[in-house]
Amino acid sequence: MDPSPHRDEPADVIVIGAGPAGCSAAYHLARAGHDVLLLEKAVFPRDKVCGDGLTPRAVRELLGMGVDVEGEGWVRTRGLRVHGSGTTVEMPWPVVASCPDYGLVRTRQDLDQLLARQAVAAGARLLEGTKVTAPVFDPATGRVGGVVADRDGVRRTFRAPVLVAADGASSRFAVALGIHQRADRPMGVAVRRYYTSPHRNRDHLEAWIDLETRDGRGRASMPFGYGWIFPVGDGAFNVGLGTFHVGRRPDVDHRRLFRQWTARLPAAWHFDEEHATGPLRGAPLPAGLNRRPQYTRGLLLTGDAGGMINPLSGEGIDYAMESGRLAAETVARALARPTAHTREEALLRYPEAIREAYGRYFTVGRLVVRALNHPQVMRFVATHSLRRPVTQRFMFKLWANLTDPYSPDALDRVIAALQRAVPAA
């Protein structure tokens, strides 16, 4: 995907990382007519630890990027099948006027490469195998004016007046500018593995909410989180689990928890060592805007780099693509301004736009995570939340962040009222 050599030349915008956030930002900026340089440290196709499930919010962003979601490689989902305390409930995706009524599943190995191609088709210049190692500062202003990167063993410098960091949960570029993760915001851990299986589910995301674990002394506990089984097509499944906490990390061995949970699943589903097609891999899930500010000195943070992960579901792809689009819209407005001062004013609006989009929902999520990290509360929710249809719908709408503030639906109004009652994250 690097069809021609590129010289060390300036660009309007440098985007660091070609995951969903970076590709979204690069696509929308290139479509707006800007010269975008998209730098990716890996070479496609490359894997990413993820559940691979896309909610209707993410599908909306894919359609906005002109992605053909009707072609091969996509698994369409009708909703969520939830298991807990011996109960199984199927719920269709909530109807939201701004989103389609279906979700999708596609492995990140396929998805990220597809999105990168979409950004290139829009006019972005992609450099794969290019590891950004340090920011370049303008000594006169202290602003970031470019990056130093290693490519094919050669050190290169790329310059642009605005940069977008989409370099993932660890975001070394954000750390280089002194923007660190906040301990008072939700942090998650997820592990996942691929299997081939005769499991018959083909059109639902599946979630288990009673993740009981036992330590080496046999003591039982139930962390806040869930296990998942997502169909990725051709008899393959993404099987994983994730937990969330705020503050001190609980003593959870996620590999042990995964083994204990999958051992309770029906043996006929073959989620065992013999039918695994890859190793068990894990990743952190920085959530609830746990990096701030999202803009400083010419750098905007998007996606996982800015902690833009849903603290209730662990979903990050939709927020990555949405924040990439918001970053692109902000940068496009800034570059259209006539002076450095007015451009900076436009860029400073980006954190406000992010808080407006996610801040109150993420605050609600943080409060829920705090409550559910008490084992007795989590056990009560896992035992009772699926027994009443109203509770089921409420939990699903809140979990997926699929509500319509203008809907006459009573649950939408309740969730909207909850968000109005809390400060933005």
Secondary structure as the mmCIF struct_conf table of DSSP 4:
data_model
#
loop_
_struct_conf.conf_type_id
_struct_conf.id
_struct_conf.beg_label_comp_id
_struct_conf.beg_label_asym_id
_struct_conf.beg_label_seq_id
_struct_conf.end_label_comp_id
_struct_conf.end_label_asym_id
_struct_conf.end_label_seq_id
BEND BEND1 SER A 4 SER A 4
BEND BEND2 ASP A 8 ASP A 8
BEND BEND3 ASP A 12 ASP A 12
STRN STRN1 VAL A 13 ILE A 16
BEND BEND4 GLY A 19 GLY A 19
HELX_RH_AL_P HELX_RH_AL_P1 PRO A 20 ARG A 31
TURN_TY1_P TURN_TY1_P1 ALA A 32 GLY A 33
STRN STRN2 VAL A 36 LEU A 39
BEND BEND5 LYS A 41 ALA A 42
BEND BEND6 PHE A 44 PRO A 45
BEND BEND7 CYS A 50 CYS A 50
STRN STRN3 GLY A 53 LEU A 54
HELX_RH_AL_P HELX_RH_AL_P2 PRO A 56 GLY A 64
TURN_TY1_P TURN_TY1_P2 MET A 65 GLY A 66
TURN_TY1_P TURN_TY1_P3 VAL A 69 GLU A 70
BEND BEND8 GLY A 71 GLY A 71
TURN_TY1_P TURN_TY1_P4 GLU A 72 GLY A 73
STRN STRN4 VAL A 75 THR A 77
STRN STRN5 GLY A 79 GLY A 84
TURN_TY1_P TURN_TY1_P5 SER A 85 GLY A 86
STRN STRN6 THR A 87 PRO A 92
HELX_LH_PP_P HELX_LH_PP_P1 TRP A 93 VAL A 95
TURN_TY1_P TURN_TY1_P6 ALA A 97 SER A 98
BEND BEND9 CYS A 99 CYS A 99
BEND BEND10 ASP A 101 ASP A 101
STRN STRN7 GLY A 103 VAL A 105
HELX_RH_AL_P HELX_RH_AL_P3 ARG A 108 ALA A 122
TURN_TY1_P TURN_TY1_P7 GLY A 123 GLY A 123
HELX_LH_PP_P HELX_LH_PP_P2 ALA A 124 ALA A 124
STRN STRN8 ARG A 125 LEU A 127
BEND BEND11 GLY A 129 GLY A 129
STRN STRN9 THR A 130 PHE A 137
TURN_TY1_P TURN_TY1_P8 PRO A 139 THR A 141
STRN STRN10 VAL A 144 ARG A 151
TURN_TY1_P TURN_TY1_P9 ASP A 152 GLY A 153
STRN STRN11 VAL A 154 ARG A 159
BEND BEND12 PRO A 161 PRO A 161
STRN STRN12 VAL A 162 ALA A 165
TURN_TY1_P TURN_TY1_P10 GLY A 168 SER A 170
HELX_RH_AL_P HELX_RH_AL_P4 ARG A 172 ALA A 176
TURN_TY1_P TURN_TY1_P11 LEU A 177 GLY A 178
STRN STRN13 GLN A 181 GLN A 181
TURN_TY1_P TURN_TY1_P12 ALA A 183 ASP A 184
BEND BEND13 ARG A 185 ARG A 185
STRN STRN14 PRO A 186 THR A 196
BEND BEND14 ASP A 203 ASP A 203
STRN STRN15 HIS A 204 TRP A 208
STRN STRN16 THR A 213 ARG A 214
TURN_TY1_P TURN_TY1_P13 GLY A 216 ARG A 217
STRN STRN17 ALA A 220 SER A 221
BEND BEND15 PHE A 224 PHE A 224
STRN STRN18 GLY A 225 GLY A 233
TURN_TY1_P TURN_TY1_P14 ASP A 234 GLY A 235
STRN STRN19 ALA A 236 VAL A 246
BEND BEND16 GLY A 247 ARG A 248
HELX_LH_PP_P HELX_LH_PP_P3 ARG A 249 PRO A 250
HELX_RH_AL_P HELX_RH_AL_P5 HIS A 254 ARG A 264
BEND BEND17 LEU A 265 LEU A 265
HELX_RH_3T_P HELX_RH_3T_P1 ALA A 267 TRP A 269
BEND BEND18 ASP A 272 ASP A 272
HELX_RH_3T_P HELX_RH_3T_P2 GLU A 273 HIS A 275
STRN STRN20 ALA A 276 ALA A 276
BEND BEND19 GLY A 278 GLY A 278
STRN STRN21 ARG A 281 PRO A 286
BEND BEND20 GLY A 288 LEU A 289
STRN STRN22 ARG A 291 ARG A 291
BEND BEND21 GLN A 294 GLN A 294
STRN STRN23 TYR A 295 THR A 296
TURN_TY1_P TURN_TY1_P15 ARG A 297 GLY A 298
STRN STRN24 LEU A 299 LEU A 301
HELX_RH_3T_P HELX_RH_3T_P3 GLY A 303 GLY A 306
TURN_TY1_P TURN_TY1_P16 GLY A 307 GLY A 307
BEND BEND22 ILE A 309 ILE A 309
TURN_TY1_P TURN_TY1_P17 PRO A 311 SER A 313
HELX_RH_AL_P HELX_RH_AL_P6 ILE A 317 LEU A 335
TURN_TY1_P TURN_TY1_P18 ALA A 336 ALA A 336
BEND BEND23 ARG A 337 THR A 339
HELX_RH_AL_P HELX_RH_AL_P7 ALA A 340 LEU A 347
TURN_TY1_P TURN_TY1_P19 LEU A 348 ARG A 349
HELX_RH_AL_P HELX_RH_AL_P8 TYR A 350 ILE A 354
HELX_RH_PI_P HELX_RH_PI_P1 ARG A 355 GLY A 359
HELX_RH_AL_P HELX_RH_AL_P9 ARG A 360 LEU A 372
TURN_TY1_P TURN_TY1_P20 ASN A 373 ASN A 373
BEND BEND24 HIS A 374 HIS A 374
HELX_RH_AL_P HELX_RH_AL_P10 PRO A 375 HIS A 384
TURN_TY1_P TURN_TY1_P21 SER A 385 LEU A 386
BEND BEND25 ARG A 387 ARG A 388
HELX_RH_AL_P HELX_RH_AL_P11 PRO A 389 ALA A 400
TURN_TY1_P TURN_TY1_P22 ASN A 401 ASN A 401
TURN_TY1_P TURN_TY1_P23 PRO A 405 TYR A 406
HELX_RH_AL_P HELX_RH_AL_P12 ALA A 410 ARG A 420
TURN_TY1_P TURN_TY1_P24 ALA A 421 ALA A 421
BEND BEND26 VAL A 422 VAL A 422
#
